[in-house]
Amino acid sequence: MFFKKHSGDPGAVDDSGVVAGQRYRSAGVKTIVWEVSAVLRYPWEPSPHVRLQRVGIPGDLKTIGLETLLDLRYFEPEK
């Protein structure tokens, strides 16, 4: 199944202010730094998603809900 970006521009700004290039650190014992590579909005999903790329390991990718990225229990913005 192929997915297309409904939002158009991968750097599209959502109401949350998250844009491509921002970095977030995973919360927990083993912290990993992730960089937002795209903000996605799928037509069948009510909320936007973000594609994350692990800093230092470009082949490690994952897509998560924007709400999860903004939840401080899981991720925190890197300063």
PyMOL Python script that loads the backbone (N, CA, C, O; Angstrom):
from pymol import cmd

cmd.read_pdbstr("""\
ATOM      1  N   MET A   1       0.846  -1.166   0.000  1.00  0.00           N
ATOM      2  CA  MET A   1       0.000   0.000   0.000  1.00  0.00           C
ATOM      3  C   MET A   1       0.902   1.243   0.000  1.00  0.00           C
ATOM      4  O   MET A   1       1.877   1.304   0.748  1.00  0.00           O
ATOM      5  N   PHE A   2       0.582   2.198  -0.814  1.00  0.00           N
ATOM      6  CA  PHE A   2       1.358   3.423  -0.903  1.00  0.00           C
ATOM      7  C   PHE A   2       0.650   4.540  -0.163  1.00  0.00           C
ATOM      8  O   PHE A   2      -0.574   4.660  -0.215  1.00  0.00           O
ATOM      9  N   PHE A   3       1.431   5.352   0.524  1.00  0.00           N
ATOM     10  CA  PHE A   3       0.906   6.480   1.268  1.00  0.00           C
ATOM     11  C   PHE A   3       1.396   7.761   0.634  1.00  0.00           C
ATOM     12  O   PHE A   3       2.555   7.856   0.229  1.00  0.00           O
ATOM     13  N   LYS A   4       0.542   8.724   0.546  1.00  0.00           N
ATOM     14  CA  LYS A   4       0.998  10.018   0.060  1.00  0.00           C
ATOM     15  C   LYS A   4       0.756  11.065   1.128  1.00  0.00           C
ATOM     16  O   LYS A   4      -0.175  10.970   1.928  1.00  0.00           O
ATOM     17  N   LYS A   5       1.610  12.053   1.118  1.00  0.00           N
ATOM     18  CA  LYS A   5       1.481  13.121   2.103  1.00  0.00           C
ATOM     19  C   LYS A   5       0.305  13.990   1.720  1.00  0.00           C
ATOM     20  O   LYS A   5       0.279  14.567   0.633  1.00  0.00           O
ATOM     21  N   HIS A   6      -0.656  14.083   2.599  1.00  0.00           N
ATOM     22  CA  HIS A   6      -1.840  14.890   2.333  1.00  0.00           C
ATOM     23  C   HIS A   6      -1.573  16.366   2.607  1.00  0.00           C
ATOM     24  O   HIS A   6      -2.236  17.240   2.049  1.00  0.00           O
ATOM     25  N   SER A   7      -0.593  16.637   3.475  1.00  0.00           N
ATOM     26  CA  SER A   7      -0.314  18.013   3.847  1.00  0.00           C
ATOM     27  C   SER A   7       0.495  18.752   2.790  1.00  0.00           C
ATOM     28  O   SER A   7       0.629  19.974   2.859  1.00  0.00           O
ATOM     29  N   GLY A   8       1.030  18.036   1.823  1.00  0.00           N
ATOM     30  CA  GLY A   8       1.818  18.677   0.782  1.00  0.00           C
ATOM     31  C   GLY A   8       3.256  18.866   1.207  1.00  0.00           C
ATOM     32  O   GLY A   8       4.057  17.941   1.074  1.00  0.00           O
ATOM     33  N   ASP A   9       3.601  20.011   1.703  1.00  0.00           N
ATOM     34  CA  ASP A   9       4.964  20.350   2.069  1.00  0.00           C
ATOM     35  C   ASP A   9       5.403  19.579   3.312  1.00  0.00           C
ATOM     36  O   ASP A   9       4.717  19.627   4.333  1.00  0.00           O
ATOM     37  N   PRO A  10       6.561  18.849   3.246  1.00  0.00           N
ATOM     38  CA  PRO A  10       7.014  18.106   4.421  1.00  0.00           C
ATOM     39  C   PRO A  10       7.351  19.010   5.599  1.00  0.00           C
ATOM     40  O   PRO A  10       7.417  18.539   6.734  1.00  0.00           O
ATOM     41  N   GLY A  11       7.565  20.291   5.353  1.00  0.00           N
ATOM     42  CA  GLY A  11       7.848  21.218   6.433  1.00  0.00           C
ATOM     43  C   GLY A  11       6.617  21.979   6.870  1.00  0.00           C
ATOM     44  O   GLY A  11       6.720  23.007   7.540  1.00  0.00           O
ATOM     45  N   ALA A  12       5.452  21.481   6.494  1.00  0.00           N
ATOM     46  CA  ALA A  12       4.205  22.174   6.803  1.00  0.00           C
ATOM     47  C   ALA A  12       4.048  22.342   8.310  1.00  0.00           C
ATOM     48  O   ALA A  12       4.300  21.412   9.077  1.00  0.00           O
ATOM     49  N   VAL A  13       3.637  23.517   8.722  1.00  0.00           N
ATOM     50  CA  VAL A  13       3.454  23.803  10.143  1.00  0.00           C
ATOM     51  C   VAL A  13       2.039  23.431  10.543  1.00  0.00           C
ATOM     52  O   VAL A  13       1.074  23.812   9.880  1.00  0.00           O
ATOM     53  N   ASP A  14       1.923  22.703  11.607  1.00  0.00           N
ATOM     54  CA  ASP A  14       0.626  22.347  12.156  1.00  0.00           C
ATOM     55  C   ASP A  14       0.334  23.329  13.288  1.00  0.00           C
ATOM     56  O   ASP A  14       1.186  24.153  13.620  1.00  0.00           O
ATOM     57  N   ASP A  15      -0.838  23.255  13.874  1.00  0.00           N
ATOM     58  CA  ASP A  15      -1.193  24.136  14.987  1.00  0.00           C
ATOM     59  C   ASP A  15      -0.218  24.013  16.151  1.00  0.00           C
ATOM     60  O   ASP A  15      -0.077  24.944  16.944  1.00  0.00           O
ATOM     61  N   SER A  16       0.446  22.883  16.256  1.00  0.00           N
ATOM     62  CA  SER A  16       1.367  22.653  17.368  1.00  0.00           C
ATOM     63  C   SER A  16       2.703  23.361  17.177  1.00  0.00           C
ATOM     64  O   SER A  16       3.451  23.515  18.143  1.00  0.00           O
ATOM     65  N   GLY A  17       3.022  23.794  15.968  1.00  0.00           N
ATOM     66  CA  GLY A  17       4.291  24.462  15.705  1.00  0.00           C
ATOM     67  C   GLY A  17       5.428  23.519  15.381  1.00  0.00           C
ATOM     68  O   GLY A  17       6.566  23.967  15.236  1.00  0.00           O
ATOM     69  N   VAL A  18       5.162  22.233  15.263  1.00  0.00           N
ATOM     70  CA  VAL A  18       6.199  21.259  14.940  1.00  0.00           C
ATOM     71  C   VAL A  18       6.514  21.350  13.450  1.00  0.00           C
ATOM     72  O   VAL A  18       5.611  21.317  12.613  1.00  0.00           O
ATOM     73  N   VAL A  19       7.801  21.464  13.127  1.00  0.00           N
ATOM     74  CA  VAL A  19       8.242  21.538  11.733  1.00  0.00           C
ATOM     75  C   VAL A  19       9.412  20.593  11.526  1.00  0.00           C
ATOM     76  O   VAL A  19      10.054  20.159  12.482  1.00  0.00           O
ATOM     77  N   ALA A  20       9.682  20.281  10.267  1.00  0.00           N
ATOM     78  CA  ALA A  20      10.817  19.427   9.930  1.00  0.00           C
ATOM     79  C   ALA A  20      12.098  20.089  10.404  1.00  0.00           C
ATOM     80  O   ALA A  20      12.260  21.304  10.288  1.00  0.00           O
ATOM     81  N   GLY A  21      13.003  19.285  10.937  1.00  0.00           N
ATOM     82  CA  GLY A  21      14.280  19.784  11.419  1.00  0.00           C
ATOM     83  C   GLY A  21      14.362  19.910  12.933  1.00  0.00           C
ATOM     84  O   GLY A  21      15.458  19.993  13.486  1.00  0.00           O
ATOM     85  N   GLN A  22      13.222  19.924  13.609  1.00  0.00           N
ATOM     86  CA  GLN A  22      13.246  20.006  15.075  1.00  0.00           C
ATOM     87  C   GLN A  22      13.708  18.673  15.649  1.00  0.00           C
ATOM     88  O   GLN A  22      13.453  17.616  15.072  1.00  0.00           O
ATOM     89  N   ARG A  23      14.381  18.733  16.775  1.00  0.00           N
ATOM     90  CA  ARG A  23      14.889  17.516  17.411  1.00  0.00           C
ATOM     91  C   ARG A  23      14.207  17.291  18.763  1.00  0.00           C
ATOM     92  O   ARG A  23      13.905  18.229  19.502  1.00  0.00           O
ATOM     93  N   TYR A  24      13.979  16.017  19.050  1.00  0.00           N
ATOM     94  CA  TYR A  24      13.349  15.597  20.300  1.00  0.00           C
ATOM     95  C   TYR A  24      14.149  14.447  20.888  1.00  0.00           C
ATOM     96  O   TYR A  24      14.699  13.619  20.162  1.00  0.00           O
ATOM     97  N   ARG A  25      14.203  14.409  22.192  1.00  0.00           N
ATOM     98  CA  ARG A  25      14.919  13.355  22.909  1.00  0.00           C
ATOM     99  C   ARG A  25      13.887  12.421  23.533  1.00  0.00           C
ATOM    100  O   ARG A  25      12.927  12.865  24.162  1.00  0.00           O
ATOM    101  N   SER A  26      14.103  11.124  23.347  1.00  0.00           N
ATOM    102  CA  SER A  26      13.179  10.163  23.944  1.00  0.00           C
ATOM    103  C   SER A  26      13.356  10.162  25.453  1.00  0.00           C
ATOM    104  O   SER A  26      14.478  10.239  25.954  1.00  0.00           O
ATOM    105  N   ALA A  27      12.260  10.074  26.167  1.00  0.00           N
ATOM    106  CA  ALA A  27      12.298  10.052  27.631  1.00  0.00           C
ATOM    107  C   ALA A  27      12.556   8.622  28.080  1.00  0.00           C
ATOM    108  O   ALA A  27      12.172   7.667  27.404  1.00  0.00           O
ATOM    109  N   GLY A  28      13.188   8.490  29.187  1.00  0.00           N
ATOM    110  CA  GLY A  28      13.438   7.161  29.724  1.00  0.00           C
ATOM    111  C   GLY A  28      14.900   6.965  30.054  1.00  0.00           C
ATOM    112  O   GLY A  28      15.691   7.908  30.036  1.00  0.00           O
ATOM    113  N   VAL A  29      15.250   5.726  30.356  1.00  0.00           N
ATOM    114  CA  VAL A  29      16.606   5.398  30.764  1.00  0.00           C
ATOM    115  C   VAL A  29      17.576   5.574  29.590  1.00  0.00           C
ATOM    116  O   VAL A  29      18.627   6.196  29.744  1.00  0.00           O
ATOM    117  N   LYS A  30      17.232   5.038  28.438  1.00  0.00           N
ATOM    118  CA  LYS A  30      18.088   5.138  27.256  1.00  0.00           C
ATOM    119  C   LYS A  30      17.547   6.249  26.365  1.00  0.00           C
ATOM    120  O   LYS A  30      16.542   6.065  25.679  1.00  0.00           O
ATOM    121  N   THR A  31      18.204   7.388  26.373  1.00  0.00           N
ATOM    122  CA  THR A  31      17.721   8.508  25.578  1.00  0.00           C
ATOM    123  C   THR A  31      18.297   8.447  24.165  1.00  0.00           C
ATOM    124  O   THR A  31      19.485   8.194  23.968  1.00  0.00           O
ATOM    125  N   ILE A  32      17.430   8.684  23.198  1.00  0.00           N
ATOM    126  CA  ILE A  32      17.789   8.706  21.784  1.00  0.00           C
ATOM    127  C   ILE A  32      17.295  10.030  21.228  1.00  0.00           C
ATOM    128  O   ILE A  32      16.199  10.481  21.562  1.00  0.00           O
ATOM    129  N   VAL A  33      18.107  10.653  20.376  1.00  0.00           N
ATOM    130  CA  VAL A  33      17.710  11.922  19.774  1.00  0.00           C
ATOM    131  C   VAL A  33      17.107  11.635  18.402  1.00  0.00           C
ATOM    132  O   VAL A  33      17.710  10.948  17.577  1.00  0.00           O
ATOM    133  N   TRP A  34      15.908  12.171  18.172  1.00  0.00           N
ATOM    134  CA  TRP A  34      15.180  12.016  16.919  1.00  0.00           C
ATOM    135  C   TRP A  34      14.985  13.380  16.276  1.00  0.00           C
ATOM    136  O   TRP A  34      14.808  14.381  16.971  1.00  0.00           O
ATOM    137  N   GLU A  35      15.017  13.418  14.948  1.00  0.00           N
ATOM    138  CA  GLU A  35      14.773  14.649  14.211  1.00  0.00           C
ATOM    139  C   GLU A  35      13.521  14.482  13.360  1.00  0.00           C
ATOM    140  O   GLU A  35      13.347  13.458  12.700  1.00  0.00           O
ATOM    141  N   VAL A  36      12.660  15.474  13.375  1.00  0.00           N
ATOM    142  CA  VAL A  36      11.441  15.441  12.570  1.00  0.00           C
ATOM    143  C   VAL A  36      11.839  15.634  11.109  1.00  0.00           C
ATOM    144  O   VAL A  36      12.452  16.642  10.757  1.00  0.00           O
ATOM    145  N   SER A  37      11.490  14.667  10.259  1.00  0.00           N
ATOM    146  CA  SER A  37      11.805  14.801   8.835  1.00  0.00           C
ATOM    147  C   SER A  37      10.586  15.240   8.033  1.00  0.00           C
ATOM    148  O   SER A  37      10.737  15.789   6.942  1.00  0.00           O
ATOM    149  N   ALA A  38       9.380  15.007   8.551  1.00  0.00           N
ATOM    150  CA  ALA A  38       8.168  15.432   7.846  1.00  0.00           C
ATOM    151  C   ALA A  38       6.979  15.444   8.797  1.00  0.00           C
ATOM    152  O   ALA A  38       6.889  14.629   9.715  1.00  0.00           O
ATOM    153  N   VAL A  39       6.082  16.371   8.564  1.00  0.00           N
ATOM    154  CA  VAL A  39       4.787  16.405   9.260  1.00  0.00           C
ATOM    155  C   VAL A  39       3.770  15.903   8.252  1.00  0.00           C
ATOM    156  O   VAL A  39       3.634  16.465   7.165  1.00  0.00           O
ATOM    157  N   LEU A  40       3.057  14.847   8.610  1.00  0.00           N
ATOM    158  CA  LEU A  40       2.147  14.183   7.679  1.00  0.00           C
ATOM    159  C   LEU A  40       0.708  14.268   8.157  1.00  0.00           C
ATOM    160  O   LEU A  40       0.429  14.225   9.355  1.00  0.00           O
ATOM    161  N   ARG A  41      -0.185  14.387   7.213  1.00  0.00           N
ATOM    162  CA  ARG A  41      -1.618  14.340   7.525  1.00  0.00           C
ATOM    163  C   ARG A  41      -2.256  13.375   6.526  1.00  0.00           C
ATOM    164  O   ARG A  41      -2.340  13.653   5.329  1.00  0.00           O
ATOM    165  N   TYR A  42      -2.702  12.239   7.051  1.00  0.00           N
ATOM    166  CA  TYR A  42      -3.342  11.233   6.214  1.00  0.00           C
ATOM    167  C   TYR A  42      -4.842  11.483   6.187  1.00  0.00           C
ATOM    168  O   TYR A  42      -5.419  11.836   7.215  1.00  0.00           O
ATOM    169  N   PRO A  43      -5.490  11.310   5.038  1.00  0.00           N
ATOM    170  CA  PRO A  43      -6.923  11.589   4.943  1.00  0.00           C
ATOM    171  C   PRO A  43      -7.784  10.678   5.831  1.00  0.00           C
ATOM    172  O   PRO A  43      -8.887  11.066   6.217  1.00  0.00           O
ATOM    173  N   TRP A  44      -7.304   9.498   6.152  1.00  0.00           N
ATOM    174  CA  TRP A  44      -8.102   8.560   6.949  1.00  0.00           C
ATOM    175  C   TRP A  44      -7.805   8.677   8.446  1.00  0.00           C
ATOM    176  O   TRP A  44      -8.438   7.988   9.247  1.00  0.00           O
ATOM    177  N   GLU A  45      -6.858   9.533   8.839  1.00  0.00           N
ATOM    178  CA  GLU A  45      -6.521   9.723  10.248  1.00  0.00           C
ATOM    179  C   GLU A  45      -6.994  11.098  10.721  1.00  0.00           C
ATOM    180  O   GLU A  45      -6.796  12.087  10.016  1.00  0.00           O
ATOM    181  N   PRO A  46      -7.607  11.179  11.885  1.00  0.00           N
ATOM    182  CA  PRO A  46      -8.102  12.473  12.365  1.00  0.00           C
ATOM    183  C   PRO A  46      -6.997  13.415  12.852  1.00  0.00           C
ATOM    184  O   PRO A  46      -7.195  14.629  12.885  1.00  0.00           O
ATOM    185  N   SER A  47      -5.851  12.876  13.227  1.00  0.00           N
ATOM    186  CA  SER A  47      -4.774  13.727  13.739  1.00  0.00           C
ATOM    187  C   SER A  47      -3.510  13.568  12.899  1.00  0.00           C
ATOM    188  O   SER A  47      -3.307  12.521  12.285  1.00  0.00           O
ATOM    189  N   PRO A  48      -2.663  14.588  12.864  1.00  0.00           N
ATOM    190  CA  PRO A  48      -1.431  14.515  12.080  1.00  0.00           C
ATOM    191  C   PRO A  48      -0.407  13.556  12.687  1.00  0.00           C
ATOM    192  O   PRO A  48      -0.492  13.195  13.860  1.00  0.00           O
ATOM    193  N   HIS A  49       0.540  13.160  11.880  1.00  0.00           N
ATOM    194  CA  HIS A  49       1.634  12.289  12.286  1.00  0.00           C
ATOM    195  C   HIS A  49       2.948  12.967  11.932  1.00  0.00           C
ATOM    196  O   HIS A  49       2.975  13.918  11.150  1.00  0.00           O
ATOM    197  N   VAL A  50       4.034  12.477  12.508  1.00  0.00           N
ATOM    198  CA  VAL A  50       5.363  12.972  12.169  1.00  0.00           C
ATOM    199  C   VAL A  50       6.262  11.789  11.836  1.00  0.00           C
ATOM    200  O   VAL A  50       6.173  10.725  12.449  1.00  0.00           O
ATOM    201  N   ARG A  51       7.118  11.997  10.862  1.00  0.00           N
ATOM    202  CA  ARG A  51       8.123  10.992  10.524  1.00  0.00           C
ATOM    203  C   ARG A  51       9.400  11.414  11.218  1.00  0.00           C
ATOM    204  O   ARG A  51       9.871  12.537  11.040  1.00  0.00           O
ATOM    205  N   LEU A  52       9.967  10.501  12.020  1.00  0.00           N
ATOM    206  CA  LEU A  52      11.179  10.771  12.777  1.00  0.00           C
ATOM    207  C   LEU A  52      12.341   9.982  12.210  1.00  0.00           C
ATOM    208  O   LEU A  52      12.188   8.845  11.764  1.00  0.00           O
ATOM    209  N   GLN A  53      13.512  10.613  12.236  1.00  0.00           N
ATOM    210  CA  GLN A  53      14.752   9.988  11.792  1.00  0.00           C
ATOM    211  C   GLN A  53      15.733  10.073  12.954  1.00  0.00           C
ATOM    212  O   GLN A  53      15.931  11.142  13.532  1.00  0.00           O
ATOM    213  N   ARG A  54      16.338   8.956  13.289  1.00  0.00           N
ATOM    214  CA  ARG A  54      17.275   8.933  14.412  1.00  0.00           C
ATOM    215  C   ARG A  54      18.545   9.693  14.032  1.00  0.00           C
ATOM    216  O   ARG A  54      19.129   9.446  12.977  1.00  0.00           O
ATOM    217  N   VAL A  55      18.964  10.606  14.884  1.00  0.00           N
ATOM    218  CA  VAL A  55      20.165  11.401  14.626  1.00  0.00           C
ATOM    219  C   VAL A  55      21.385  10.491  14.725  1.00  0.00           C
ATOM    220  O   VAL A  55      21.575   9.794  15.721  1.00  0.00           O
ATOM    221  N   GLY A  56      22.202  10.509  13.686  1.00  0.00           N
ATOM    222  CA  GLY A  56      23.402   9.681  13.647  1.00  0.00           C
ATOM    223  C   GLY A  56      23.203   8.343  12.962  1.00  0.00           C
ATOM    224  O   GLY A  56      24.171   7.704  12.550  1.00  0.00           O
ATOM    225  N   ILE A  57      21.949   7.912  12.839  1.00  0.00           N
ATOM    226  CA  ILE A  57      21.633   6.645  12.162  1.00  0.00           C
ATOM    227  C   ILE A  57      20.472   6.919  11.208  1.00  0.00           C
ATOM    228  O   ILE A  57      19.321   6.656  11.555  1.00  0.00           O
ATOM    229  N   PRO A  58      20.753   7.447  10.001  1.00  0.00           N
ATOM    230  CA  PRO A  58      19.685   7.883   9.103  1.00  0.00           C
ATOM    231  C   PRO A  58      18.742   6.775   8.631  1.00  0.00           C
ATOM    232  O   PRO A  58      17.635   7.066   8.180  1.00  0.00           O
ATOM    233  N   GLY A  59      19.154   5.530   8.724  1.00  0.00           N
ATOM    234  CA  GLY A  59      18.290   4.438   8.303  1.00  0.00           C
ATOM    235  C   GLY A  59      17.242   4.064   9.330  1.00  0.00           C
ATOM    236  O   GLY A  59      16.338   3.286   9.028  1.00  0.00           O
ATOM    237  N   ASP A  60      17.339   4.593  10.524  1.00  0.00           N
ATOM    238  CA  ASP A  60      16.386   4.286  11.593  1.00  0.00           C
ATOM    239  C   ASP A  60      15.265   5.319  11.551  1.00  0.00           C
ATOM    240  O   ASP A  60      15.434   6.451  12.005  1.00  0.00           O
ATOM    241  N   LEU A  61      14.126   4.923  11.004  1.00  0.00           N
ATOM    242  CA  LEU A  61      12.976   5.816  10.812  1.00  0.00           C
ATOM    243  C   LEU A  61      11.755   5.262  11.534  1.00  0.00           C
ATOM    244  O   LEU A  61      11.621   4.052  11.716  1.00  0.00           O
ATOM    245  N   LYS A  62      10.878   6.156  11.938  1.00  0.00           N
ATOM    246  CA  LYS A  62       9.580   5.727  12.463  1.00  0.00           C
ATOM    247  C   LYS A  62       8.586   6.860  12.294  1.00  0.00           C
ATOM    248  O   LYS A  62       8.956   8.033  12.240  1.00  0.00           O
ATOM    249  N   THR A  63       7.326   6.488  12.213  1.00  0.00           N
ATOM    250  CA  THR A  63       6.240   7.450  12.103  1.00  0.00           C
ATOM    251  C   THR A  63       5.348   7.278  13.318  1.00  0.00           C
ATOM    252  O   THR A  63       4.910   6.172  13.633  1.00  0.00           O
ATOM    253  N   ILE A  64       5.080   8.399  14.003  1.00  0.00           N
ATOM    254  CA  ILE A  64       4.246   8.362  15.204  1.00  0.00           C
ATOM    255  C   ILE A  64       3.226   9.489  15.136  1.00  0.00           C
ATOM    256  O   ILE A  64       3.364  10.417  14.339  1.00  0.00           O
ATOM    257  N   GLY A  65       2.214   9.400  15.970  1.00  0.00           N
ATOM    258  CA  GLY A  65       1.219  10.457  16.055  1.00  0.00           C
ATOM    259  C   GLY A  65       1.833  11.716  16.663  1.00  0.00           C
ATOM    260  O   GLY A  65       2.680  11.633  17.552  1.00  0.00           O
ATOM    261  N   LEU A  66       1.409  12.860  16.187  1.00  0.00           N
ATOM    262  CA  LEU A  66       1.913  14.129  16.693  1.00  0.00           C
ATOM    263  C   LEU A  66       1.625  14.275  18.180  1.00  0.00           C
ATOM    264  O   LEU A  66       2.441  14.834  18.914  1.00  0.00           O
ATOM    265  N   GLU A  67       0.493  13.787  18.629  1.00  0.00           N
ATOM    266  CA  GLU A  67       0.148  13.853  20.053  1.00  0.00           C
ATOM    267  C   GLU A  67       1.169  13.092  20.896  1.00  0.00           C
ATOM    268  O   GLU A  67       1.508  13.528  21.997  1.00  0.00           O
ATOM    269  N   THR A  68       1.655  11.973  20.397  1.00  0.00           N
ATOM    270  CA  THR A  68       2.661  11.194  21.112  1.00  0.00           C
ATOM    271  C   THR A  68       3.970  11.958  21.205  1.00  0.00           C
ATOM    272  O   THR A  68       4.620  11.956  22.251  1.00  0.00           O
ATOM    273  N   LEU A  69       4.365  12.615  20.109  1.00  0.00           N
ATOM    274  CA  LEU A  69       5.599  13.394  20.110  1.00  0.00           C
ATOM    275  C   LEU A  69       5.541  14.522  21.134  1.00  0.00           C
ATOM    276  O   LEU A  69       6.547  14.834  21.771  1.00  0.00           O
ATOM    277  N   LEU A  70       4.384  15.128  21.292  1.00  0.00           N
ATOM    278  CA  LEU A  70       4.240  16.257  22.209  1.00  0.00           C
ATOM    279  C   LEU A  70       3.974  15.843  23.652  1.00  0.00           C
ATOM    280  O   LEU A  70       3.933  16.697  24.538  1.00  0.00           O
ATOM    281  N   ASP A  71       3.792  14.549  23.902  1.00  0.00           N
ATOM    282  CA  ASP A  71       3.559  14.034  25.251  1.00  0.00           C
ATOM    283  C   ASP A  71       4.905  13.906  25.973  1.00  0.00           C
ATOM    284  O   ASP A  71       5.755  13.121  25.553  1.00  0.00           O
ATOM    285  N   LEU A  72       5.103  14.654  27.033  1.00  0.00           N
ATOM    286  CA  LEU A  72       6.381  14.676  27.742  1.00  0.00           C
ATOM    287  C   LEU A  72       6.726  13.355  28.421  1.00  0.00           C
ATOM    288  O   LEU A  72       7.859  13.170  28.866  1.00  0.00           O
ATOM    289  N   ARG A  73       5.778  12.444  28.508  1.00  0.00           N
ATOM    290  CA  ARG A  73       6.093  11.118  29.053  1.00  0.00           C
ATOM    291  C   ARG A  73       6.962  10.327  28.088  1.00  0.00           C
ATOM    292  O   ARG A  73       7.679   9.419  28.509  1.00  0.00           O
ATOM    293  N   TYR A  74       6.912  10.658  26.789  1.00  0.00           N
ATOM    294  CA  TYR A  74       7.629   9.898  25.772  1.00  0.00           C
ATOM    295  C   TYR A  74       8.776  10.669  25.114  1.00  0.00           C
ATOM    296  O   TYR A  74       9.838  10.103  24.858  1.00  0.00           O
ATOM    297  N   PHE A  75       8.562  11.953  24.843  1.00  0.00           N
ATOM    298  CA  PHE A  75       9.574  12.767  24.161  1.00  0.00           C
ATOM    299  C   PHE A  75       9.629  14.153  24.787  1.00  0.00           C
ATOM    300  O   PHE A  75       8.630  14.659  25.299  1.00  0.00           O
ATOM    301  N   GLU A  76      10.805  14.756  24.737  1.00  0.00           N
ATOM    302  CA  GLU A  76      10.960  16.141  25.176  1.00  0.00           C
ATOM    303  C   GLU A  76      11.816  16.875  24.147  1.00  0.00           C
ATOM    304  O   GLU A  76      12.744  16.289  23.588  1.00  0.00           O
ATOM    305  N   PRO A  77      11.522  18.133  23.893  1.00  0.00           N
ATOM    306  CA  PRO A  77      12.310  18.886  22.912  1.00  0.00           C
ATOM    307  C   PRO A  77      13.770  18.987  23.338  1.00  0.00           C
ATOM    308  O   PRO A  77      14.070  19.192  24.514  1.00  0.00           O
ATOM    309  N   GLU A  78      14.661  18.844  22.383  1.00  0.00           N
ATOM    310  CA  GLU A  78      16.078  18.984  22.692  1.00  0.00           C
ATOM    311  C   GLU A  78      16.430  20.461  22.702  1.00  0.00           C
ATOM    312  O   GLU A  78      15.997  21.219  21.835  1.00  0.00           O
ATOM    313  N   LYS A  79      17.203  20.855  23.669  1.00  0.00           N
ATOM    314  CA  LYS A  79      17.558  22.269  23.791  1.00  0.00           C
ATOM    315  C   LYS A  79      18.947  22.538  23.334  1.00  0.00           C
ATOM    316  O   LYS A  79      19.399  23.682  23.373  1.00  0.00           O
TER     317      LYS A  79
END
""", "prot")
cmd.dss("prot")
cmd.show_as("cartoon", "prot")
cmd.util.cbc("prot")
cmd.orient("prot")
